[in-house]
């Protein structure tokens, strides 16, 4: 195992990516620093206490990143459909070089607004957007389940600690009772 893949104990970990998991799952063009900031924020929030919590924390960060990615993709789909929507609504061929001001002027002259263009773009991409929305919902459900696992893990640890403490108290009391009991003559 090379030194850059060495697992550092949680108490000494910096707010960088947990090296055991390898590089972050980023697509070409995605912001590595933004991913690391998200990771640091989640580590601050969750404060993983052991290896299992570190794995779950990594899952939460990846799931959150996926949700963000899917939402950006949904927006890009709509933006990409807008020129076709404008062309259809205005019955004019759209050039890629039209600026927003020119489009707004054309729409206003036709008694329309950008909302109508966005609506038409949504019609064009509704099926794909529905699929993206389903992906987002699935990832959100997985992320919620991961948070629940962290909570249950911590509750079990607290329960086990309380149980150990109570048993130790009972054993100590019983040991005192045994040593304080009167001795029977032989």
Backbone bond lengths (Angstrom), bond angles and torsions (degrees), N, CA, C in turn:
res aa  C-N    CA-C-N  psi(-1)  N-CA   C-N-CA  omega(-1)  CA-C   N-CA-C  phi
1 X - - - 1.444 - - 1.520 107.64 -
2 X 1.322 117.37 125.66 1.462 120.00 -179.87 1.526 109.64 -74.09
3 X 1.325 116.79 160.84 1.462 120.12 -175.93 1.517 112.60 -65.42
4 X 1.337 118.45 -27.38 1.468 119.11 179.69 1.525 111.43 -75.60
5 X 1.332 118.80 -11.05 1.459 121.54 177.07 1.524 111.92 -104.88
6 X 1.312 116.62 4.78 1.450 121.34 -178.63 1.525 110.37 -63.77
7 X 1.310 116.02 137.14 1.463 120.52 178.11 1.519 107.63 -84.77
8 X 1.328 115.90 123.56 1.455 122.11 -179.63 1.522 107.95 -97.56
9 X 1.326 118.60 135.35 1.461 119.31 178.06 1.524 111.48 -55.56
10 X 1.320 115.96 147.31 1.466 121.46 -175.49 1.518 112.03 -52.90
11 X 1.333 117.68 -42.45 1.459 120.06 -175.15 1.523 112.46 -63.55
12 X 1.328 117.92 -21.58 1.460 121.51 -179.38 1.527 112.53 -106.05
13 X 1.322 117.39 2.19 1.452 121.57 -174.95 1.522 110.95 -70.63
14 X 1.305 115.13 139.44 1.453 119.78 171.69 1.514 107.29 -88.72
15 X 1.321 116.00 173.99 1.466 119.74 -177.78 1.518 110.64 -85.39
16 X 1.292 117.25 45.00 1.455 122.59 175.01 1.511 108.08 -109.62
17 X 1.290 114.73 172.02 1.456 119.85 -179.32 1.520 110.23 -57.30
18 X 1.311 115.22 137.56 1.451 120.88 177.24 1.522 106.79 -64.35
19 X 1.336 116.56 113.53 1.463 121.19 -168.23 1.522 113.82 -62.08
20 X 1.298 118.30 -27.69 1.453 122.26 -179.94 1.524 112.02 -56.65
21 X 1.336 118.16 -31.65 1.453 122.38 -174.33 1.520 113.27 -84.09
22 X 1.312 118.28 -1.66 1.455 120.88 178.87 1.518 111.68 77.45
23 X 1.318 116.50 -165.99 1.461 119.40 -177.41 1.528 111.14 -69.22
24 X 1.316 116.33 154.13 1.469 119.03 179.51 1.520 111.27 -64.68
25 X 1.328 117.60 150.30 1.469 121.86 -177.50 1.531 111.81 -81.53
26 X 1.316 115.50 70.93 1.461 120.57 -176.47 1.521 111.27 -102.13
27 X 1.314 115.52 144.55 1.461 121.06 173.42 1.520 108.82 -83.70
28 X 1.298 116.47 160.95 1.457 121.01 177.29 1.525 108.63 -55.38
29 X 1.321 115.46 129.74 1.459 120.89 178.45 1.517 114.69 92.84
30 X 1.338 117.90 -10.35 1.456 118.98 177.89 1.528 109.86 -78.73
31 X 1.300 115.86 152.41 1.459 123.89 -171.49 1.528 111.76 -84.94
32 X 1.330 116.13 108.30 1.462 122.65 -179.42 1.524 110.41 -61.00
33 X 1.328 117.42 -41.39 1.464 121.59 -179.47 1.533 111.33 -64.92
34 X 1.326 116.62 -39.28 1.474 120.12 178.03 1.529 109.74 -63.25
35 X 1.335 117.20 -39.54 1.462 120.88 177.85 1.530 109.72 -62.44
36 X 1.338 116.63 -45.50 1.461 120.44 179.95 1.529 111.69 -64.01
37 X 1.333 117.27 -35.45 1.465 120.20 176.61 1.528 110.32 -65.70
38 X 1.320 116.63 -41.09 1.460 120.59 176.58 1.523 109.90 -61.74
39 X 1.319 116.90 -45.54 1.465 121.56 178.93 1.526 110.49 -58.61
40 X 1.327 116.99 -47.05 1.462 120.86 -179.62 1.529 110.85 -61.70
41 X 1.318 116.70 -40.63 1.470 120.04 179.61 1.525 111.22 -64.41
42 X 1.328 116.95 -42.60 1.462 120.31 -179.41 1.527 110.07 -69.10
43 X 1.331 117.49 -39.92 1.464 120.05 177.06 1.528 109.90 -61.02
44 X 1.338 117.23 -41.88 1.465 120.35 176.81 1.519 110.93 -60.21
45 X 1.316 116.74 -41.81 1.460 121.89 -176.53 1.530 112.00 -72.02
46 X 1.316 116.10 -48.93 1.457 121.26 -173.37 1.528 112.10 -85.62
47 X 1.329 117.45 -31.96 1.467 123.41 -178.26 1.526 111.08 48.37
48 X 1.346 117.03 68.93 1.467 119.47 -177.60 1.521 111.50 -55.56
49 X 1.332 115.24 130.97 1.455 121.09 -175.24 1.524 113.49 -99.42
50 X 1.325 117.35 -15.07 1.462 119.70 -179.24 1.530 108.91 -155.90
51 X 1.309 115.44 -177.05 1.474 121.71 -175.56 1.530 112.08 -60.20
52 X 1.322 117.22 -43.20 1.467 119.49 179.61 1.519 110.76 -61.22
53 X 1.304 116.80 -43.64 1.458 120.06 179.81 1.526 111.33 -67.20
54 X 1.316 117.47 -30.66 1.462 120.38 175.22 1.531 110.81 -66.28
55 X 1.322 116.24 -41.00 1.469 120.33 177.60 1.525 109.52 -63.49
56 X 1.323 116.75 -46.60 1.461 120.41 179.54 1.528 111.51 -64.00
57 X 1.322 116.57 -38.23 1.467 120.19 178.22 1.520 110.05 -62.32
58 X 1.306 116.51 -42.92 1.463 120.68 177.11 1.528 110.37 -60.77
59 X 1.336 116.43 -42.56 1.468 120.33 177.31 1.520 111.26 -60.59
60 X 1.321 116.71 -44.64 1.467 121.02 -179.12 1.522 110.52 -60.40
61 X 1.316 116.69 -43.72 1.473 120.34 -179.70 1.528 110.02 -64.34
62 X 1.329 117.39 -46.16 1.460 119.98 179.43 1.520 111.56 -63.20
63 X 1.319 117.53 -40.48 1.459 120.77 179.31 1.525 111.18 -66.55
64 X 1.319 116.74 -41.37 1.463 120.34 177.95 1.520 110.11 -64.11
65 X 1.320 116.66 -41.69 1.466 120.44 178.52 1.531 110.26 -62.27
66 X 1.317 117.14 -41.23 1.470 120.60 177.58 1.530 110.81 -60.83
67 X 1.327 116.53 -43.14 1.467 120.40 179.21 1.524 109.95 -60.18
68 X 1.311 116.46 -46.09 1.473 121.18 178.86 1.529 109.86 -61.07
69 X 1.325 116.10 -44.54 1.469 121.15 179.73 1.524 111.10 -60.33
70 X 1.327 117.31 -46.31 1.464 120.88 -178.87 1.526 111.22 -64.00
71 X 1.317 116.52 -38.46 1.470 119.08 178.14 1.525 111.23 -65.89
72 X 1.330 116.97 -39.70 1.479 119.84 175.96 1.521 110.08 -63.67
73 X 1.311 116.93 -40.50 1.463 121.00 179.55 1.521 111.63 -63.25
74 X 1.318 115.91 -40.97 1.464 120.25 178.57 1.529 109.99 -61.19
75 X 1.315 117.26 -43.90 1.461 121.59 178.22 1.529 110.51 -63.01
76 X 1.325 116.36 -42.35 1.469 120.00 179.68 1.532 111.02 -63.70
77 X 1.330 117.18 -38.78 1.472 120.10 177.67 1.523 110.66 -59.10
78 X 1.322 115.81 -46.29 1.460 119.18 179.92 1.526 111.41 -65.58
79 X 1.324 116.45 -43.65 1.470 119.36 178.60 1.528 111.37 -60.76
80 X 1.323 116.90 -38.68 1.465 120.38 179.52 1.531 112.43 -68.44
81 X 1.328 116.75 -27.43 1.461 120.41 -179.66 1.528 112.62 -84.47
82 X 1.311 116.87 -13.42 1.469 120.56 -175.76 1.529 113.47 -60.34
83 X 1.337 121.21 -45.91 1.466 118.98 179.82 1.531 113.10 -57.45
84 X 1.331 116.50 -41.07 1.466 119.75 178.20 1.528 110.94 -65.98
85 X 1.328 116.63 -37.35 1.461 120.29 178.46 1.524 110.77 -65.03
86 X 1.329 116.88 -42.28 1.470 120.99 178.01 1.526 109.41 -62.51
87 X 1.316 116.25 -46.82 1.465 120.68 -178.84 1.528 110.68 -59.77
88 X 1.312 116.47 -42.31 1.457 120.06 -179.41 1.533 111.25 -67.91
89 X 1.320 116.89 -44.61 1.463 120.85 -178.10 1.527 112.28 -67.11
90 X 1.318 116.74 -37.88 1.471 120.34 -176.74 1.525 112.71 -94.68
91 X 1.306 115.76 -5.29 1.468 121.23 -177.38 1.527 111.96 53.22
92 X 1.317 114.65 40.51 1.472 120.65 176.62 1.518 107.67 -132.51
93 X 1.314 117.10 146.05 1.466 118.29 176.24 1.529 109.69 -67.12
94 X 1.310 116.08 135.42 1.465 120.24 179.45 1.505 109.64 -93.73
95 X 1.304 113.55 134.92 1.458 119.91 173.64 1.516 107.63 -99.62
96 X 1.281 115.49 150.33 1.464 119.87 178.59 1.526 110.85 -68.86
97 X 1.318 117.43 -16.57 1.461 119.89 -174.37 1.526 113.68 -90.26
98 X 1.335 119.34 -4.93 1.458 119.93 177.20 1.524 109.22 -61.25
99 X 1.313 116.73 137.02 1.450 118.70 174.26 1.533 109.28 -95.08
100 X 1.287 115.80 169.88 1.461 121.53 -175.26 1.523 110.39 -60.65
101 X 1.323 117.08 -41.98 1.467 120.16 179.76 1.519 111.80 -58.68
102 X 1.309 116.97 -44.39 1.467 121.48 -179.51 1.531 110.23 -64.14
103 X 1.313 116.66 -41.42 1.462 120.69 178.87 1.525 109.86 -64.29
104 X 1.322 116.42 -43.65 1.466 119.55 178.83 1.530 110.94 -61.75
105 X 1.332 117.55 -38.19 1.466 120.97 177.23 1.531 110.80 -63.72
106 X 1.327 115.43 -44.75 1.462 119.66 178.92 1.527 111.24 -62.26
107 X 1.331 115.74 -42.52 1.461 119.70 178.85 1.524 111.18 -64.33
108 X 1.329 116.27 -44.98 1.467 120.25 -179.84 1.524 110.84 -61.19
109 X 1.336 116.29 -40.51 1.462 118.86 179.68 1.532 111.61 -65.94
110 X 1.332 116.72 -22.30 1.463 121.08 177.82 1.531 111.31 -97.24
111 X 1.360 116.61 4.19 1.457 120.57 179.75 1.519 113.56 73.34
112 X 1.314 117.18 29.09 1.463 121.91 -178.65 1.526 110.29 -121.26
113 X 1.335 114.14 168.45 1.461 120.92 177.44 1.525 109.42 -125.88
114 X 1.309 113.82 171.39 1.466 119.55 177.95 1.524 110.53 -64.37
115 X 1.336 117.60 -26.50 1.472 120.44 177.99 1.522 111.43 -59.19
116 X 1.309 116.64 -37.61 1.459 119.59 178.59 1.529 111.19 -67.68
117 X 1.311 115.90 -37.36 1.464 120.05 176.89 1.525 109.63 -64.89
118 X 1.318 116.59 -44.76 1.465 119.99 179.16 1.527 111.05 -62.67
119 X 1.319 116.09 -38.80 1.466 119.68 177.05 1.514 112.20 -62.16
120 X 1.319 115.86 -43.47 1.475 119.99 179.07 1.526 110.08 -66.37
121 X 1.327 116.68 -41.07 1.469 120.19 177.93 1.527 109.97 -60.41
122 X 1.334 116.27 -39.25 1.465 120.57 177.51 1.522 110.61 -63.34
123 X 1.331 116.74 -41.05 1.473 119.65 176.54 1.524 110.70 -57.99
124 X 1.331 116.97 -43.74 1.463 121.33 -179.35 1.530 111.60 -62.09
125 X 1.330 116.50 -36.49 1.468 120.89 -171.41 1.529 114.07 -111.29
126 X 1.322 117.22 11.16 1.457 120.43 -173.45 1.525 113.05 -56.48
127 X 1.305 117.55 -43.80 1.468 120.37 -178.64 1.530 111.13 -63.21
128 X 1.335 117.07 -45.28 1.464 120.30 179.36 1.536 111.26 -66.97
129 X 1.327 115.85 -39.12 1.461 119.36 179.84 1.523 110.38 -67.30
130 X 1.312 117.12 -37.62 1.460 120.48 176.08 1.524 110.29 -59.61
131 X 1.320 117.21 -42.06 1.468 120.60 178.02 1.521 111.25 -63.88
132 X 1.324 116.77 -41.18 1.465 120.61 178.53 1.530 109.86 -65.24
133 X 1.317 116.88 -41.99 1.471 120.50 178.18 1.527 110.94 -60.84
134 X 1.318 116.85 -38.79 1.467 120.19 177.43 1.526 110.54 -65.53
135 X 1.327 116.79 -40.73 1.468 120.11 175.92 1.521 110.84 -60.12
136 X 1.318 116.09 -44.87 1.461 120.51 179.49 1.524 109.90 -59.77
137 X 1.320 116.93 -45.97 1.471 121.08 -179.75 1.525 110.93 -61.11
138 X 1.329 117.75 -43.53 1.469 121.09 179.58 1.524 111.29 -62.17
139 X 1.324 116.32 -43.97 1.469 119.66 -179.32 1.530 109.93 -67.41
140 X 1.332 117.38 -39.17 1.470 120.11 177.53 1.524 110.76 -62.28
141 X 1.317 117.13 -38.73 1.462 120.89 177.50 1.530 111.16 -65.01
142 X 1.328 116.39 -43.22 1.474 120.00 177.81 1.524 110.41 -63.10
143 X 1.336 116.48 -41.56 1.468 120.15 179.84 1.523 110.19 -63.72
144 X 1.324 118.01 -42.88 1.466 121.26 178.02 1.525 111.01 -61.09
145 X 1.325 115.93 -40.54 1.469 120.22 178.06 1.529 110.33 -63.67
146 X 1.312 117.24 -37.93 1.464 121.03 178.76 1.527 110.07 -64.85
147 X 1.325 117.05 -43.50 1.466 119.80 176.26 1.532 110.90 -60.04
148 X 1.327 116.97 -41.41 1.467 120.07 178.40 1.530 111.05 -62.59
149 X 1.326 116.90 -38.33 1.468 119.94 178.81 1.523 110.93 -63.49
150 X 1.325 116.72 -41.11 1.469 119.68 177.29 1.527 109.51 -61.57
151 X 1.331 116.59 -46.08 1.467 120.14 179.31 1.524 111.60 -60.07
152 X 1.336 116.63 -46.17 1.470 120.03 -179.58 1.521 110.87 -64.39
153 X 1.313 116.11 -40.35 1.466 120.71 178.43 1.522 110.04 -59.48
154 X 1.318 115.93 -45.76 1.469 120.23 -179.54 1.526 110.98 -67.42
155 X 1.328 117.04 -39.64 1.468 120.03 178.04 1.526 110.76 -63.10
156 X 1.344 116.71 -40.85 1.475 119.93 178.34 1.516 110.50 -63.61
157 X 1.342 116.26 -40.03 1.467 119.38 179.31 1.530 110.32 -65.20
158 X 1.334 116.36 -41.08 1.464 120.34 178.46 1.526 109.92 -65.61
159 X 1.339 116.14 -41.68 1.463 120.35 178.47 1.522 110.22 -62.04
160 X 1.319 116.75 -46.54 1.462 120.63 -179.29 1.528 110.93 -62.56
161 X 1.322 116.38 -40.64 1.469 120.48 178.71 1.527 110.09 -64.02
162 X 1.326 117.34 -45.52 1.465 121.25 179.39 1.523 110.55 -63.15
163 X 1.338 115.68 -40.41 1.461 120.11 179.03 1.526 111.02 -64.17
164 X 1.337 117.38 -45.68 1.470 120.87 177.83 1.531 110.86 -59.38
165 X 1.328 116.52 -42.24 1.461 120.90 179.95 1.519 110.79 -63.36
166 X 1.325 117.10 -45.42 1.464 121.51 -179.28 1.518 110.75 -64.50
167 X 1.323 117.45 -42.87 1.469 120.52 179.26 1.523 109.99 -63.27
168 X 1.325 116.93 -41.20 1.463 120.32 178.28 1.528 110.71 -62.12
169 X 1.335 117.14 -39.73 1.463 120.95 177.97 1.527 110.37 -64.18
170 X 1.333 116.12 -44.76 1.475 120.44 179.95 1.511 110.13 -62.96
171 X 1.326 116.94 -44.28 1.465 120.35 179.85 1.523 111.02 -64.02
172 X 1.323 116.94 -39.04 1.463 120.36 179.07 1.526 110.56 -65.64
173 X 1.335 117.20 -42.98 1.462 121.98 178.45 1.516 110.56 -63.37
174 X 1.335 116.20 -42.74 1.454 120.47 179.74 1.521 110.87 -66.04
175 X 1.320 116.80 -38.62 1.465 120.17 178.50 1.520 109.76 -64.41
176 X 1.331 118.24 -39.56 1.465 121.68 177.50 1.518 110.34 -64.37
177 X 1.336 117.16 -40.80 1.461 122.02 -179.28 1.508 110.49 -63.94
178 X 1.313 115.53 -41.86 1.475 120.01 -178.84 1.513 110.23 -65.96
179 X 1.340 117.90 -43.99 1.471 119.96 -177.79 1.511 111.50 -74.02
180 X 1.339 117.53 -24.90 1.475 120.48 -179.42 1.533 111.94 -88.34
181 X 1.293 118.26 -10.15 1.464 121.24 -178.21 1.518 109.77 -66.25
182 X 1.339 116.51 142.19 1.479 119.23 178.27 1.527 110.43 -64.18
183 X 1.296 113.85 141.62 1.459 119.99 179.04 1.523 109.56 -84.76
184 X 1.305 116.62 135.79 1.447 121.86 178.28 1.527 108.39 -82.38
185 X 1.316 114.75 140.44 1.474 116.18 178.10 1.525 110.91 -67.45
186 X 1.326 113.49 149.96 1.471 118.26 179.67 1.488 111.85 -79.02
